[in-house]
Each structure stands twice: as C-alpha cells, then as structure tokens.
Amino acid sequence: MNTQTIAFHRPAKNLPQRISVEEVEALFRLPFADLLYRAQQVHREHFDPNQVQLSTLLSIKTGGCSEDCGYCPQSAFHSTGVENHRMLQLDEVVRAARAAQEAGADRFCMGAAWREPSEEDMQSVVEMVKAVRGLGMETCATLGMLNDEQTLMLKNAGLDYYNHNLDTSPEFYGHIISTRDYQDRLDTLERVRRAGMHVCSGGIVGMGESVAQRAGLIAQLANLDPYPESVPINNLVKVEGTPLAEEEDLDPLDFVRTIAVARIAMPEARVRLSAGRQQMSDAVQALCFLAGANSIFYGDQLLTTGNPEVERDRALLDKLGMHAGKE
C-alpha cells in the first residue's frame, strides 16, 4: 500500500471524530519502512527530532488498590507480593523530586494506588504538588478517578498534568477491568480538561488485544477534544500473580508500529516510552525514537516495576546524538 493513499477524513465541525478506527488500522497495515518514514516526517514538522523530554515517576502510595486491572501488581485482587504501604511523607517526596531534578528530569510524576483519593489523601497530595512546583519542576499526578472538587484542588495547587490512561480500546476494556467503566475514565479526563490542566493519557499494548483493538485505543485517544498533550505507550510488564502473567510477548516491531501510529494520529503530543522499556534493547528504543517517541520515564523505578538505569539512558541518548529538553 502506498503511503500517499491514506488521508484522514476531516468531518464537519459538529462531529467530534477526526480519525476513524479504520484509518488507524490502515496505518498499522503499512509496510514498516513506509510507516516509519511517514511518522518521522510528521515528527519533524512539530518537534526537534533529536530532543527527548525526561520524566520521573514516584509511587507515593503503593499497593492495596481496590480495582481489578488484570495487568496491575498493585491490585488487591492479585497475589503478586507487592505490599500495601502508607503514603509517603512530604519530605520523602521532595527528596525524590530533588534527586530526579539533579539527574536531569524536568517533570515529576506522583502516582498512588487508589480507585479514587479520599479527602484526607487530597490534602496530602496538594502539599506535595505545591512543594514539587516550588523546585521549578513540572508536576504530574495519577490518583485514579477524580470528582470536580478534587480536580479544582489540584489545579489550584499548580498541577500541570493529570495522568489517567484509557488502557485499551472500549471493545477490549471489559476483558481487562471489571471494577471501573470506560466512561468513568473519560469523565475524569473531561473534568481535568474543564479545570484547565494538561492531560496525560495513553494505554498498554501486549495484553492480548487484536490490531483492530490496538487501533481502537489510538483512535479513542486521538478523538479526544483536544487529544492529550502527553501520550504514554506502555508495553505490558508481565508480573507473576496477575491474570496477564502468561500473555504472549508482543513482537517488538509491533510495539514500534504502535509508537509510529500514535505519532501520526496525534502529531503535537509528546509520545512517551513508559512501562516495558527495561525489556527493550537499545536498537528497539532507537526505532521507537525514529518512529516519533520523544519522552521517556527516566530513573530506576516506575510504580512497582523496573526501569532502565539513569546511566544506561544517558549512554543511549549519547549514542543516538539525542539530548534532553522540552521545548
């Protein structure tokens, strides 16, 4: 298929859809070289192709989550050996943020294993957001579902980004999670938008979804109005004790394809390599950057899974002639 034969349908202004699932599927079916060429062209139109934004993620409250997400080792439904820990103290969070900043990260993300935060939880998180902002870093939080009051509290505290992943397509969602509806996720994202914060939302691939369902995730994200400023693409990290622990590995080139399609579908978003990067070779990560990824989680640990060490990341960026930045 020639790359010039695919043109996105631009609907009338009263219709929210900017790209259909079928159009996204057509991108996935392109020859690999054609897809990467097109993605790199789009990437260069909007970003410095040799720049990557560095974020660090800290788990401020680990384990004991009341959701049953099939991929998550922090779910109370699964026996994975992840212990339920109290929320970190403010000084612990500030120390971690300072260390991340000194290592080169410019955005600090705080994650908590909750279905939704309590009033007491929110007061603590607000103080954390203010303190990290006081260091001059961008702030991001992922705390589960939010109501209007909680969203406004975070906005007033100075939160820059709120992360709430869609995880997968609407059609496949019920195979992965039963304790929260897809619409619940969309409602939280809408509240974040109304409050005036940036949206960080992406998904996980390699959970047994079909290419059509993978395309459905990308289309769903791209058709948010506006689409997220930050789009983390996670490669499933299989953890013993979770329902997806025995899932077949996703072909690395299929992961690269997903990055490329996300870049084409959301030209101005930061597309982030997230969970699963520790299992990727330098060559696969280089292909992901070529496909349009321009953000990584940087550091030794994500919420409960490993991440490439800082020195390995620096060495890779040096080998590729890439540099950190966010402009």
LOKOL-354307 format. One record per residue (C-alpha): x, y, z; residue in three letters. Coordinates in steps of 0.5 Angstrom, whole numbers, padded with zeros to 4 digits, always signed. Example, Ala and Ser with C-alpha at 12.3 -4.5 7.8 and 13.67 -1.06 7.14 Angstrom:
BEGIN
+0025-0009+0016ALA+0027-0002+0014SER
//
This chain:
BEGIN
+0000+0000+0000MET+0003+0007-0002ASN+0003+0012+0004THR+0000+0017+0000GLN-0007+0013-0001THR-0008+0014+0006ILE-0011+0021+0008ALA-0015+0022+0015PHE-0022+0024+0014HIS-0024+0031+0017ARG-0031+0031+0019PRO-0036+0037+0020ALA-0034+0041+0026LYS-0040+0039+0030ASN-0037+0032+0029LEU-0032+0030+0034PRO-0028+0025+0031GLN-0022+0027+0027ARG-0020+0020+0025ILE-0023+0013+0025SER-0021+0006+0027VAL-0021+0004+0020GLU-0016+0010+0018GLU-0012+0008+0024VAL-0012+0000+0022GLU-0010+0002+0015ALA-0003+0006+0018LEU-0002-0001+0022PHE-0002-0005+0016ARG+0003+0000+0012LEU+0010-0003+0010PRO+0014-0002+0016PHE+0019+0003+0013ALA+0014+0007+0010ASP+0010+0008+0017LEU+0017+0010+0020LEU+0018+0015+0014TYR+0011+0018+0015ARG+0012+0018+0022ALA+0019+0021+0022GLN+0016+0027+0017GLN+0010+0028+0022VAL+0015+0028+0028HIS+0020+0033+0025ARG+0014+0038+0023GLU+0013+0039+0030HIS+0019+0037+0034PHE+0026+0037+0035ASP+0028+0030+0033PRO+0034+0029+0037ASN+0030+0032+0043GLN+0027+0028+0049VAL+0023+0030+0055GLN+0025+0027+0061LEU+0020+0025+0067SER+0021+0021+0073THR+0015+0017+0077LEU+0015+0016+0084LEU+0010+0012+0088SER+0007+0016+0093ILE+0002+0010+0096LYS+0004+0003+0094THR-0001-0003+0094GLY-0008-0005+0096GLY-0012-0002+0090CYS-0019-0004+0090SER-0019-0004+0082GLU-0018-0011+0079ASP-0014-0009+0073CYS-0011-0015+0070GLY-0004-0012+0069TYR-0003-0009+0076CYS+0001-0012+0081PRO-0002-0007+0086GLN-0009-0009+0086SER-0012-0012+0092ALA-0015-0018+0088PHE-0008-0021+0086HIS-0003-0024+0090SER+0004-0021+0087THR+0008-0020+0093GLY+0007-0012+0093VAL+0006-0010+0100GLU+0001-0005+0102ASN+0005+0002+0104HIS+0003+0008+0107ARG+0003+0015+0103MET+0010+0018+0103LEU+0011+0024+0108GLN+0012+0030+0104LEU+0020+0031+0106ASP+0021+0024+0102GLU+0017+0026+0096VAL+0021+0033+0096VAL+0028+0029+0097ARG+0026+0024+0091ALA+0024+0030+0087ALA+0030+0034+0088ARG+0034+0028+0086ALA+0030+0027+0080ALA+0032+0034+0078GLN+0039+0033+0079GLU+0039+0027+0075ALA+0036+0031+0069GLY+0029+0030+0070ALA+0024+0036+0069ASP+0017+0033+0070ARG+0016+0030+0077PHE+0010+0025+0077CYS+0007+0022+0083MET+0003+0016+0083GLY-0002+0013+0088ALA-0005+0006+0088ALA-0013+0008+0089TRP-0019+0008+0086ARG-0020+0015+0088GLU-0017+0019+0093PRO-0020+0021+0100SER-0021+0028+0103GLU-0015+0027+0107GLU-0011+0024+0102ASP-0012+0030+0097MET-0010+0035+0103GLN-0003+0031+0103SER-0002+0031+0095VAL-0004+0038+0095VAL+0002+0040+0099GLU+0006+0035+0095MET+0005+0039+0089VAL+0006+0045+0092LYS+0013+0043+0094ALA+0015+0040+0088VAL+0013+0046+0084ARG+0017+0050+0089GLY+0023+0047+0086LEU+0022+0049+0079GLY+0019+0042+0076MET+0013+0041+0072GLU+0008+0037+0076THR+0004+0031+0074CYS+0000+0026+0079ALA-0004+0020+0077THR-0009+0018+0083LEU-0015+0015+0080GLY-0022+0018+0079MET-0023+0025+0081LEU-0029+0029+0082ASN-0030+0036+0081ASP-0028+0039+0087GLU-0021+0035+0087GLN-0020+0037+0080THR-0020+0044+0082LEU-0016+0043+0089MET-0010+0040+0084LEU-0011+0046+0079LYS-0011+0051+0085ASN-0004+0047+0088ALA-0001+0048+0081GLY-0001+0041+0078LEU+0001+0042+0071ASP-0001+0035+0068TYR-0006+0029+0070TYR-0005+0022+0068ASN-0011+0018+0067HIS-0010+0012+0062ASN-0015+0009+0058LEU-0011+0003+0058ASP-0014+0000+0052THR-0020+0000+0047SER-0027+0001+0049PRO-0028-0006+0046GLU-0023-0010+0050PHE-0023-0006+0056TYR-0028-0011+0059GLY-0023-0016+0058HIS-0018-0013+0063ILE-0022-0009+0068ILE-0029-0010+0071SER-0029-0005+0077THR-0029+0001+0073ARG-0033+0003+0067ASP-0029+0006+0061TYR-0034+0012+0061GLN-0031+0013+0068ASP-0024+0014+0065ARG-0027+0019+0060LEU-0031+0023+0065ASP-0025+0024+0069THR-0021+0027+0063LEU-0026+0031+0062GLU-0026+0034+0069ARG-0019+0035+0068VAL-0020+0039+0062ARG-0025+0043+0065ARG-0020+0045+0070ALA-0015+0048+0065GLY-0010+0042+0067MET-0006+0039+0061HIS-0008+0031+0060VAL-0003+0025+0060CYS-0007+0019+0058SER-0005+0013+0054GLY-0005+0006+0054GLY-0002-0001+0055ILE-0001-0006+0049VAL+0001-0013+0049GLY-0005-0015+0053MET-0008-0020+0048GLY-0011-0015+0044GLU-0012-0015+0037SER-0009-0010+0032VAL-0016-0007+0031ALA-0017-0006+0038GLN-0010-0003+0039ARG-0012+0002+0033ALA-0019+0003+0037GLY-0014+0005+0043LEU-0010+0010+0039ILE-0017+0013+0035ALA-0020+0014+0042GLN-0014+0018+0045LEU-0014+0022+0038ALA-0021+0024+0038ASN-0021+0027+0045LEU-0022+0034+0044ASP-0017+0036+0044PRO-0012+0030+0044TYR-0007+0029+0050PRO-0001+0033+0051GLU+0002+0027+0053SER+0001+0020+0051VAL+0005+0014+0055PRO+0005+0008+0051ILE+0006+0002+0056ASN+0009-0005+0054ASN+0006-0010+0058LEU+0010-0012+0064VAL+0008-0019+0066LYS+0008-0020+0073VAL+0007-0027+0077GLU+0000-0027+0080GLY-0003-0022+0075THR-0008-0025+0070PRO-0004-0023+0065LEU+0003-0026+0067ALA+0003-0031+0062GLU+0001-0027+0056GLU+0005-0028+0050GLU+0010-0023+0049ASP+0009-0017+0044LEU+0013-0017+0038ASP+0018-0011+0039PRO+0017-0009+0032LEU+0009-0009+0033ASP+0011-0004+0039PHE+0015+0001+0035VAL+0009+0001+0030ARG+0004+0003+0035THR+0009+0009+0037ILE+0009+0011+0030ALA+0002+0011+0029VAL+0001+0015+0035ALA+0005+0020+0033ARG+0002+0021+0026ILE-0005+0021+0030ALA-0003+0026+0035MET+0002+0030+0031PRO+0003+0035+0037GLU+0003+0030+0043ALA+0009+0028+0047ARG+0009+0021+0046VAL+0013+0017+0052ARG+0016+0011+0052LEU+0014+0008+0059SER+0013+0001+0062ALA+0017-0004+0059GLY+0023+0000+0057ARG+0027-0004+0061GLN+0026-0010+0057GLN+0027-0007+0050MET+0034-0007+0047SER+0038+0000+0045ASP+0036-0002+0038ALA+0029-0002+0039VAL+0029+0004+0043GLN+0032+0007+0038ALA+0027+0005+0033LEU+0022+0008+0038CYS+0025+0015+0037PHE+0025+0014+0030LEU+0018+0013+0030ALA+0017+0019+0034GLY+0017+0018+0041ALA+0020+0024+0045ASN+0019+0023+0052SER+0021+0017+0057ILE+0021+0016+0064PHE+0027+0017+0067TYR+0030+0013+0073GLY+0031+0007+0076ASP+0024+0005+0078GLN+0017+0006+0076LEU+0011+0005+0081LEU+0013-0002+0082THR+0017-0005+0076THR+0024-0003+0074GLY+0026+0002+0069ASN+0033+0003+0065PRO+0038+0006+0070GLU+0040+0013+0069VAL+0047+0012+0067GLU+0044+0007+0061ARG+0039+0012+0059ASP+0045+0017+0058ARG+0049+0013+0055ALA+0044+0011+0050LEU+0042+0018+0048LEU+0049+0020+0047ASP+0050+0014+0042LYS+0044+0017+0039LEU+0046+0024+0039GLY+0040+0026+0043MET+0039+0031+0048HIS+0034+0032+0054ALA+0029+0038+0053GLY+0022+0040+0053LYS+0021+0046+0048GLU
//
